[in-house]
Amino acid sequence: MSDLFRLFNLLDSSAGTADETAAGGGMSMLFSIGFLVIMFGVMYFLMIRPQKKKEKAVKAMLDALKVGDRVCTIGGIYGTVTGVKDDQVIIAVGAQKTVMNMARWAIKSVEDAPLENDKSPEI
């Protein structure tokens, strides 16, 4: 660590000629550019890449919707898909199988477990 500190002190020393001072300024600029590149790389891997991955997974889930899937909408409504059109999904909700037309983008998730209120009423 102290060797690295000495190296930086040698680069910053102003006891040299004008050519050496210009080279030291170039090194400073090089370190600044390198720092910016490293920061952009960190930002990419911590923020941009995971967001793109999540968007790709949501798009794949929406493209894979089919009749019979149990879904949850962004409004918290649980139902069963009864029809799929271009940009619309028709879902049946509750024991009375109330039909609702939803935009495809309004589907938050596809559920695996059966829902209690989707069972037919027992008489």
Beta strands, then each sheet from edge to edge (+ up, - down):
strand 1: 70-73
strand 2: 78-84
strand 3: 88-93
strand 4: 98-103
strand 5: 107-111
sheet 1: 4+ 3- 2+ 1- 5+
end
